[in-house]
């Protein structure tokens, strides 16, 4: 017994007519009759009794009917599942380490809105068909599609003196946390001052600097998306013009030959993520 036998049985049971059932299944009447006969032989039971104007169902057929419906429905659902996988649009996206969780989630949400059949694989680092990264990390032969532009803000422990005065007075900062190996370091050096005593610690990444701020070690200049809403951390916008960064997609020109990336690229050209709000305190 296979699904073909059960579908034939269901058609005859519901139509109560061999000719109508054959038309429903797009097969010949003799072929349907042979299929029903094979099922009856396998079950050892007569399922239909021929009548001048159709067929009459047996008690055995009434017992079989709900089970056959369930088995056919399960088989069709399984088939749809695997066909859907074949029709998915695959994309492997690398995510650089200092991208905020909120930006990753916003990107994934928009990507699935643009391509509902997207089969997305997220990986960490410089891998994949494209990367979610800051513009400075794009290679010379890569293109960049900006999605967000955000300022750097001052991130302070909640107990810090400058956090408590709500920015009314600007005190000399003697506890900077810097990221000497980060691409942003050169642009931020002018804000730190020249005194080596003004540095309270070093971090290997902006996210690590964020942890140090939250632990009360000192003050760091961080992108708004990383600092905003962090428990125990207060953000302050600088009175001086602050550096900013752009976050978006880094990709090789030939990568746009991939249908998935090309479709996603076209979608983001007309559906940019919402801009980040101004820096909040607290």
C-alpha positions, -999 to +999 in steps of 0.1 A: +000+000+000+013+035-009-001+070-010-012+065-045-036+037-034-049+058-005-055+089-028-075+067-052-095+052-023-103+087-010-114+100-044-138+070-049-151+072-013-159+109-016-172+109-052-191+076-049-184+072-086-155+056-104-158+079-135-159+111-114-131+099-092-109+091-122-115+126-137-106+141-103-073+122-103-066+128-140-063+091-147-083+066-167-112+047-153-095+013-158-063+024-141-084+036-111-103+003-109-070-016-110-056+006-082-086+000-060-085-037-066-048-038-056-057-020-023-085-044-016-063-074-022-036-060+001-061-053+029-081-085+023-114-066+023-139-053-002-141-015+000-167-007-027-197-024-042-206-014-077-241+000-083-259+010-115-254+047-107-221+046-088-206+026-059-216+019-023-190+020+004-185-010+027-182-009+065-144-016+061-142+015+038-158+036+065-132+024+090-103+031+066-115+065+055-104+087+085-071+069+087-064+073+050-072+110+052-047+114+080-020+095+063-024+114+030-024+147+048+008+139+067+025+127+035+015+159+017+027+181+046+061+163+046+064+169+009+056+206+012+082+209+039+110+196+017+098+215-013+098+247+007+134+241+017+144+237-019+127+270-027+145+289+001+169+316-008+202+309+010+226+337+023+256+334+046+262+367+064+293+374+085+288+398+115+317+418+128+322+418+166+314+454+174+279+455+158+252+462+183+227+434+190+198+459+182+213+464+147+218+427+140+182+421+150+169+450+130+188+438+099+175+402+103+139+414+107+141+436+076+159+410+056+130+385+062+105+412+053+122+418+020+128+381+012+102+360+031+118+328+017+152+338+030+174+310+045+198+331+065+230+318+081+247+341+106+284+336+113+309+357+133+337+375+116+349+381+081+331+353+063+301+347+042+286+361+010+285+395+026+292+411+060+274+434+084+303+456+095+315+492+099+326+510+068+363+511+079+365+473+079+356+470+042+384+457+021+397+478-009+380+456-034+346+456-015+316+478-019+296+492+010+259+498+014+253+520+045+223+511+067+230+532+098+250+563+107+255+569+144+276+592+166+301+582+192+289+592+227+305+593+261+296+562+281+300+566+319+294+544+349+262+554+366+281+564+398+306+586+379+308+623+389+300+634+353+270+610+352+255+624+384+257+661+374+237+654+342+262+672+320+259+706+336+296+707+344+324+691+325+352+678+347+386+666+334+383+629+327+411+610+342+398+574+337+394+568+300+391+533+287+407+531+252+408+506+224+443+510+209+439+483+183+405+494+171+400+512+138+383+541+157+412+547+180+431+573+159+399+594+154+392+594+192+428+601+204+422+639+205+394+635+230+415+614+254+442+640+261+479+634+262+484+625+299+491+587+304+475+590+338+442+598+322+438+562+310+422+537+334+423+507+311+425+493+276+401+470+257+405+449+227+371+458+213+343+483+218+321+457+234+348+448+259+351+485+266+314+486+273+318+458+299+345+478+316+323+509+317+294+489+332+318+475+358+327+510+369+363+511+357+361+543+337+347+562+307+347+552+271+338+568+238+314+543+221+289+542+193+254+551+204+239+517+196+264+499+219+260+523+249+223+531+248+201+513+272+229+494+290+221+489+327+244+509+350+256+531+322+248+567+314+255+583+280+264+619+274+267+636+240+298+657+236+296+695+233+323+692+206+317+676+173+320+638+179+331+612+154+305+590+139+305+556+122+285+539+094+273+504+097+261+484+067+268+456+042+303+450+029+303+428-002+324+420-033+310+433-066+307+398-080+287+388-050+257+406-065+256+379-090+240+358-062+202+362-066+196+363-028+222+390-022+210+410-052+174+408-041+184+419-005+205+447-019+177+461-040+153+458-010+176+478+013+181+505-013+144+515-008+138+502+027+165+516+049+164+508+087+150+536+109+177+560+120+190+559+156+175+583+180+195+610+197+217+600+226+197+595+258+209+598+293+206+572+320 
